[in-house]
């Protein structure tokens, strides 16, 4: 039976990328963006509040989905599906979309006025800090798909020697507190394979937690009984995070992982209780979520480059960038789905699994 709350949580998390990346244009925590208009404490705080959990949640959900996928697919079918869904879009996105983001950054910061061909050559022949804000090579926001593909392939060997069913009995004996304390290995893994704050180790830990821990229904029933306690922890943690950020501008890796993991557990039990349904919106977003992820930032950066020149005032600029990038991305996905249907009619086997 399909776990619809997993799809809904993933879809809503991906939609959060629109406000998060819009607000990044005014971040005040020492990071530039492809277009950056100066510091704004309120918008930066909103980013800081969701950053501990919204991308980590996607890796946990991916681990849960992998467990269910491997129950109904062979390893060969799983690898083929991951290549089609992750690797091919990753390569296409790096070749076609990400250079455009770096182009706008180069135009914004360095007043670049050269041609697109010259820029693409520069993009693929220069390596700096992998941010792309200077026009040099970067995987951009596709780091998530890159990490997910690598982790999906690497963990197949572990799943062969420690399959879910073999671990399930021990996992089910964990108390609810033990699940909460998993934040410790997640936190420690953050320092393994860390590339400028993007940690392959932490993402691996979250994926494995999703595969072995949060996909275990009996164990999560124990966590569900502590739903009220998790709600209190999340509320108090959020208030404290705001206070710490406003006073110190940073609140440490351990706290980030604590509030992140606690919020993920709370969202999972809430999702199972309130979002385990399926409708037309869910159906469409299930098909469109990866295209939305792949397209959204390139469109948003392009929109932002022109809007900050055409409009004045942070509130007006942020609202216009958020709304326009959302509408244009959805339109692009809709048109893409129509094109795919036409291609299926012309060449029936082109998208066959």
C-alpha positions in Angstrom: 0.0 0.0 0.0 1.4 3.4 -1.0 2.3 5.8 1.8 0.6 8.9 0.4 1.9 11.1 3.3 5.4 10.5 2.1 4.5 12.0 -1.3 2.7 14.9 0.2 5.5 15.8 2.6 8.0 15.6 -0.2 5.9 17.8 -2.5 5.3 20.4 0.2 8.9 20.5 1.1 9.9 21.1 -2.5 7.4 23.9 -2.8 9.1 25.6 0.2 12.1 26.1 -2.1 10.4 29.1 -3.7 10.3 31.3 -0.6 13.6 30.0 0.8 15.5 30.8 -2.4 13.7 34.1 -2.8 14.7 35.1 0.7 18.3 34.0 0.0 18.5 37.2 -2.1 18.5 39.1 1.2 20.3 36.7 3.5 22.5 38.1 6.3 24.5 35.0 7.3 27.6 35.6 5.3 26.6 33.8 2.1 26.0 35.5 -1.2 23.5 34.3 -3.8 23.4 34.5 -7.5 21.6 37.9 -7.0 22.1 39.5 -3.6 20.4 42.7 -2.5 21.8 43.2 1.0 21.0 42.0 4.4 17.5 41.6 5.8 17.2 40.1 9.3 13.5 39.1 9.1 13.8 37.2 5.8 17.1 35.6 6.9 15.4 34.4 10.1 12.7 32.7 8.1 15.3 30.8 6.1 17.2 29.8 9.3 14.0 28.4 10.8 13.3 26.0 8.0 16.9 25.1 7.0 17.5 22.6 9.8 14.8 20.3 8.5 13.4 20.9 5.0 16.3 19.5 2.9 17.1 16.8 5.5 13.5 15.7 5.4 13.8 15.0 1.7 16.7 12.6 2.4 14.7 10.8 5.1 11.7 10.5 2.8 14.0 9.2 0.0 15.3 6.5 2.3 11.8 5.5 3.2 10.8 5.4 -0.5 13.9 3.3 -1.3 12.8 0.7 1.2 9.3 0.4 -0.4 10.7 0.5 -3.9 13.2 -2.4 -3.2 10.3 -4.5 -1.9 8.6 -4.4 -5.3 11.6 -4.0 -7.7 14.7 -6.0 -8.3 18.0 -4.2 -7.7 18.5 -4.0 -11.4 15.1 -2.3 -11.9 15.9 0.0 -9.0 19.2 1.1 -10.5 17.6 1.7 -13.9 14.9 3.8 -12.3 17.4 5.9 -10.4 19.5 6.4 -13.5 16.5 7.6 -15.4 15.0 9.7 -12.6 18.1 11.1 -11.0 21.3 10.8 -13.1 19.9 11.8 -16.5 18.1 14.9 -15.2 21.3 15.7 -13.2 23.5 15.7 -16.3 20.9 17.5 -18.3 20.5 20.2 -15.6 24.2 20.8 -15.2 24.6 21.1 -19.0 21.6 23.2 -19.8 20.3 25.0 -16.7 22.9 25.6 -14.0 25.3 27.6 -16.3 22.4 30.1 -16.8 22.3 30.8 -13.1 26.1 31.4 -13.0 25.7 33.7 -16.1 23.2 35.9 -14.2 25.5 36.0 -11.2 28.4 37.0 -13.4 26.3 39.7 -14.9 25.1 40.9 -11.5 28.4 41.0 -9.7 30.9 41.6 -12.5 28.7 43.3 -15.2 29.6 40.6 -17.7 28.4 41.6 -21.2 29.8 38.8 -23.3 27.9 36.2 -25.2 26.3 33.0 -23.9 28.7 30.7 -25.7 31.7 32.5 -24.2 30.1 32.2 -20.8 29.4 28.4 -21.2 33.0 27.9 -22.1 34.1 29.8 -19.0 31.7 27.9 -16.8 33.0 24.5 -17.8 36.7 25.4 -17.7 36.9 27.3 -14.4 36.8 25.9 -10.8 36.7 28.1 -7.7 34.5 27.5 -4.7 31.7 25.6 -6.4 29.2 28.3 -5.5 28.8 29.6 -9.1 28.4 33.2 -7.8 31.5 34.1 -9.8 30.4 32.4 -13.0 32.6 29.3 -12.5 31.5 25.7 -12.4 28.9 24.6 -9.9 26.3 21.8 -9.6 24.1 24.5 -8.1 20.9 23.4 -6.4 21.4 20.0 -8.2 23.8 19.0 -5.4 20.7 17.3 -3.8 20.1 15.1 -6.8 23.9 14.3 -7.1 24.1 13.3 -3.4 20.8 11.3 -3.6 22.0 9.4 -6.7 25.4 8.6 -5.1 23.8 7.5 -1.8 21.2 5.4 -3.6 23.9 3.5 -5.4 26.3 3.2 -2.5 23.8 1.9 0.0 22.7 -1.0 -2.2 25.7 -3.0 -1.0 24.7 -2.3 2.6 21.1 -3.3 2.0 22.3 -6.6 0.4 24.2 -7.6 3.6 21.8 -5.9 6.1 18.3 -6.1 4.5 15.5 -4.2 6.2 13.8 -7.4 7.4 17.0 -8.5 9.2 17.3 -5.2 11.0 13.6 -4.7 11.7 13.3 -6.8 14.9 16.1 -4.9 16.6 14.8 -1.6 15.4 11.3 -2.3 16.7 12.8 -2.7 20.2 14.0 0.9 20.3 12.1 3.3 22.6 10.8 6.6 21.3 13.6 8.4 23.1 16.1 6.2 21.2 14.7 7.4 18.0 15.1 11.0 19.1 18.7 10.4 20.1 19.5 9.4 16.6 20.2 13.1 16.1 23.7 12.3 17.6 25.0 10.1 14.8 23.3 12.4 12.3 25.2 15.3 13.9 28.5 13.5 13.9 28.1 12.4 10.3 27.8 16.1 9.3 31.6 16.3 9.5 32.1 13.5 7.0 32.3 14.5 3.4 31.4 18.1 4.1 31.7 20.3 1.0 31.1 23.9 2.1 28.2 23.0 4.4 26.7 20.4 2.1 27.5 17.1 3.9 27.4 13.8 2.1 27.9 12.0 5.4 24.8 13.6 7.1 22.7 13.0 4.0 23.8 9.4 4.1 22.8 9.1 7.8 19.4 10.6 7.1 18.8 8.3 4.2 19.7 5.3 6.3 17.5 6.5 9.1 14.6 6.8 6.6 15.3 3.3 5.3 15.7 1.4 8.6 14.0 3.6 11.2 11.2 5.9 10.1 9.8 3.4 7.6 9.3 0.9 10.5 5.6 1.3 11.3 5.8 -0.4 14.7 8.6 1.8 15.9 6.9 4.9 14.6 3.7 4.0 16.5 5.8 4.6 19.6 6.9 8.0 18.3 3.3 8.9 17.4 2.3 8.4 21.1 4.8 11.1 21.9 3.3 13.5 19.3 2.4 16.1 21.9 5.8 16.1 23.4 7.4 16.5 20.0 5.1 19.4 19.3 6.2 21.1 22.5 9.9 20.5 21.7 9.4 21.9 18.2 7.6 25.0 19.4 10.0 25.8 22.2 13.0 24.9 19.9 11.7 27.3 17.2 11.2 30.1 19.7 14.7 29.5 21.2 16.2 29.3 17.7 14.8 32.8 16.8 16.1 34.2 20.1 19.6 32.7 19.6 19.8 33.8 16.0 18.8 37.4 16.8 21.3 37.6 19.6 24.2 35.6 18.3 23.4 35.2 14.5 24.2 31.5 14.8 23.3 28.7 17.2 25.7 25.8 16.5 25.7 22.5 14.6 24.4 20.4 17.5 21.4 22.6 18.0 20.7 22.7 14.2 20.6 18.9 14.2 18.5 18.7 17.3 15.8 21.0 16.1 16.1 19.5 12.6 15.6 15.9 13.6 12.9 16.7 16.2 11.0 18.6 13.5 11.4 15.8 11.0 9.9 13.3 13.4 7.0 15.6 14.2 6.3 16.2 10.6 6.4 12.5 9.9 3.8 11.6 12.6 1.7 14.6 11.6 1.9 13.6 7.9 0.9 10.1 8.6 -2.1 11.3 10.6 -3.3 14.3 8.5 -1.7 14.0 5.0 -2.1 10.3 4.2 -4.5 11.0 1.3 -4.3 11.2 -2.4 -6.0 13.7 -4.8 -5.5 15.3 -8.1 -3.0 17.8 -6.7 -1.0 15.0 -5.1 -1.1 13.0 -8.4 0.2 16.0 -10.4 2.9 17.0 -7.9 4.1 13.4 -7.7 4.9 13.7 -11.4 6.1 17.3 -11.3 8.1 17.5 -8.1 11.5 16.6 -9.6 10.9 18.9 -12.7 9.9 21.7 -10.2 13.1 21.1 -8.2 15.3 21.1 -11.3 13.8 24.1 -13.0 12.8 26.4 -10.1 16.1 28.0 -9.2 17.2 28.8 -12.7 13.9 30.5 -13.4 14.0 32.2 -10.0 17.5 33.7 -10.5 16.6 35.0 -14.0 13.4 36.5 -12.7 15.2 38.1 -9.7 17.9 39.6 -11.9 15.3 41.6 -13.8 12.8 42.3 -11.0 15.3 43.9 -8.6 16.0 46.4 -11.4 12.4 47.1 -12.3 10.9 47.3 -8.8 11.8 49.1 -5.6 11.3 48.0 -2.0 12.2 44.7 -0.5 8.6 43.5 0.1 7.5 44.2 -3.4 10.6 42.6 -4.9 10.4 39.5 -2.8 6.7 39.1 -3.5 7.1 39.5 -7.2 10.1 37.1 -7.4 8.3 34.5 -5.4 5.1 34.7 -7.4 6.6 35.0 -10.8 9.1 32.2 -10.4 6.4 29.9 -9.0 4.0 30.7 -11.9 6.7 30.3 -14.6 8.0 27.1 -13.1 4.5 25.6 -12.9 3.8 26.7 -16.4 7.1 25.1 -17.7 6.2 21.8 -15.9 2.7 21.9 -17.4 4.0 22.5 -20.9 6.7 19.8 -20.3 4.0 17.3 -19.3 2.0 18.0 -22.5 5.2 17.5 -24.5 5.9 14.2 -22.8 2.4 13.0 -23.6 2.8 13.9 -27.2 6.2 12.1 -27.4 4.6 9.0 -25.8 2.0 9.0 -28.6 4.7 9.4 -31.3 7.3 7.0 -29.7 5.3 4.8 -27.2 8.4 3.2 -25.7 10.4 6.3 -25.1 9.5 6.6 -21.4 8.8 3.0 -20.6 10.2 1.7 -17.3 
